Amino acid sequence: MIPVMDALPPAWCEVNRPNPDPNELTRGLLRYFEPDLLVETCAGQLDRVDPNAGDRYERHPNLGHGAFKLVEGARHSMRDVGVTMDHVYAYLHRKEFQFERRTPRTLLRFEGGDKVGRAFFEMAYGMFPDRTDFAGVEGTYERAFDARSVPPEVETWAVMERQEAMCPFDVTLHGTERFFQRSWDETIFIFDPLSGPDVIDFWNLRLFRRDVVPVNVHWLEDSRDLVVALIRRKYRPLNAHGVMTHTTIQLGRSLDPATIDVLRLSEAGLPDRSYTTKTWYDPIWQLDDLDLFSRPEPSRLSAERRDVEVPLDDRWAVRVPHIAPPYLRQTRSLNAGWVNTISHRFYGSNDDRADAMPSAAVGRSRAYPPQSEMMDQRPTREGWLTFHSYNQGGHSIRLPFMRNVVKAWLTAQGIEAAPSDAGRVAHSMLVTLGGLNQSRIIGHEAVLRQFDRMAHSRREIGDGEVEDVPFRTATVDQLQPMLRAIGARWGRPATLQPFVDIGALRLGLSAQCDHCGKWNWYDLDQVGAQVTCERCLSVFSFPQGQLPPRTAWRYRVVGPYAVPNLAGGSYTCLLTLNFLRQAFGMAPAMTFTTALDLTRDGERLETDLFAWHDRDIGGRRLAGPNLLVGECKGFAEDAFKQADVDRLRRLGEWLPGAYLIAACLKSVLSDEEKGRLADLCQWGWARPRTDGNPASPVIVITGADLFDPDGMERRLGRMPDPGATAKTGPWSLLEFAAATQKGYLDLSDEELIEMRYGRQLDVRG
């Protein structure tokens, strides 16, 4: 249930904590649950939450996720989507309930009772509405299951909680499986069914807590014996180590905490620690990633699961079977009857298909997701949703390209994006490498320094001295120091073959022109009896009368590796992306692009990398993938100048919530750089978003990480290395950011605590 309100009800207002804005709470719940279908209980609710929602839903009217109204004059009715329960009841009767069971099952339907009982049973067990258009559904239920009519009273509640009978909600969920995260404890929720806030809290609680037992506060005295029995029954060993399951008694927020005294639990002789009392509600509308263990995750409902492996090749779409309910072959109309969720995972190398994507369940636009790339697929935290009306055959799913998805998402944010010159160079290098994983071939300081030296025909080496690099080449002897450094790193002799294979080096011969005296370099395909001079264009005979000296055989750096200034920053960009993908143990889902030129309202900005990083592709994430943008530098003594830091800050303002990456190839930052980046870190921690996350956390990455995965362990002292820690423990990017700031900016624990929590502590104090 998603409340839409002008002000928070008094029951939801806390005295000692800041209360959420009503609209932010609504949007937070929408982001948390990601509903497939929105039903307005009164006209205009969705427009209040999102004024542009109408345009988006009109774009795909057949998907069944529009705002369907229960008001007069609505264009759609609730029967336009989904599957009516008539089909379900008939199917279950034919398959199961028409046969006599060894152990009889009793099904109940509820009618009569007072206002309190009806309100309670409608929420807890399901009651058919007193409407003529639903009379046929109720009649089918009664005939299919021989349902017995009982009043919604406390005695009936006891029958249901002792699991002696089934209710309409049980039939609705029959044949489905619910997946909860972590907790195995039972929750007893005491609430007032006549209180709107309590009803919403109870309904939503069952979507992220398993085994929720509803207790009507108006029947609390009569419920005592059963509540005590439930607590005693639930207190049992969870495993062989003595860990016990226990019961949490949670009170609706409209109730006084002293209400629980009516149960007189202290007099019941219950075991110690068999239950706890909870008077607060989990702030599920705050989608932060501060604690990976305590935050509840919404449950997932599944009727059937199937694993399918499809070869990718170079196709833009693949054909997969879809899963359909067994009780019908076609829906009533062309609107969707059910949803398939495709939890995709790419195996092997994938550097062009979008893997991690922001959810489009809430806040969709005409630009994102790109219709040309994904058609009617909707990306969510759970997977790609596809909507179906027929159960024959299968369907095709589109495999969107990373760059197109990124561009579409930025367009939805009002930002136009195009590859920059440096981005094109980095992309060409990625293609020649054969994938991001292969960037380890160039992941050595000696390699990058040698390649950069060869990429310059003339380069300053200090004190006004200039070094000539003939036609961007080096002899085998000149490359030996690089090979020895690589061999020392890996503990085995190194060769030049890997660099030849990726197209970075090309072997050739040098010869001097007979006419102008210039030395020329020719690769093996160009060597012939007659060759042409690059300077004077004269044709002369290649010197064949004598064997070429050893120095005549030279390797030349070619392709994107021949671009000066460390390939325009491409080395740092690719090594940083690969580090972020590999540093957290099992490779996360990651969608990325190289450098982009961004434009918004006439202002231009550049990011050297753009990535969505999702560590948990196998499950449902609360906040979806993390956004990473950043600045990539080389070995310069003063790499991060004030203009670079200002550009990072501006990126944080354009993209709130994005992690700001400050990456360089050198291992030690100058004092001036540390000061500038520390100011940026303080700014990033101090800008809390409305959902509670810091707006722009800064991650500092140096050559100690890019060239040596264990380098940061030595710098952080007792603090584990971020790369290795993620392989042995559940680090979040937020804690990773704090660790890099401590390790590379020399920030103390006290300074980090002040940056991260000082402002919040002041507010609460």
Secondary structure, 3 states (H helix, E strand, C coil): CCCCCCCCCHHHCCCCCCCCCHHHHHHHHHHHHCCCCEEECCCCHHHHHCCCHHHHHHHCHHHCCCEEECCCCCCCCHHHCCCCHHHHHHHHHHHHHCCCCCCCCCEEEECCCCHHHHHHHHHHCCCCCCCHHHHHHHHHHHHHHCCEEECCCHHHHHHHHCCCCECHHHHHCCCCEEECCCCCCEEEEEECCCCHHHHHHHHHHCCCCCCEEEEEHHHCHHHHHHHHHHHHHHCEECCCCCCEECEEEEECCCCCHHHHHHHCHHHCCCCCCCEEEECCCCCCCCCCCCCCCCCCCCCEEECCCCCCCCCCCCCCEEEEECCCCCCCCECCCCCCCEEEEECCCCCCCCCCECCCCCCCCCCCCCCCCCHHHHCCCEECCCCEEEEECECCCEEEEECCEHHHHHHHHHHHCCCEEEECHHHHHHHHHHHHHCCHHHHHHHCCHHHHHHHHHHHCCEEEEECCEEEECHHHEEEHHHHHHHHHHHHHHHCCCCCCHHHHHCCCEEEEEEEECCCCCCEEEEECCCCCCEEECCCCCCEEECCCCCCCCHHHEEEEECHHHHCHHHHHCHHHHHHHHHHHHHCCCCCCEEEEEEEEEEEECCEEEEEEEEEEEECCCCCCCCCCCEEEEEEECCCCCCCCCHHHHHHHHHHHHHCCCCEEEEECCCCCCCHHHHHHHHHHHHHHHCCECCCCCECCCEEEECHHHHCCCCHHHHHCCCCCCHHHHHHHCCCCHHHHHHHHHHHHHCCCHHHHHHHHHHHHHHHHC
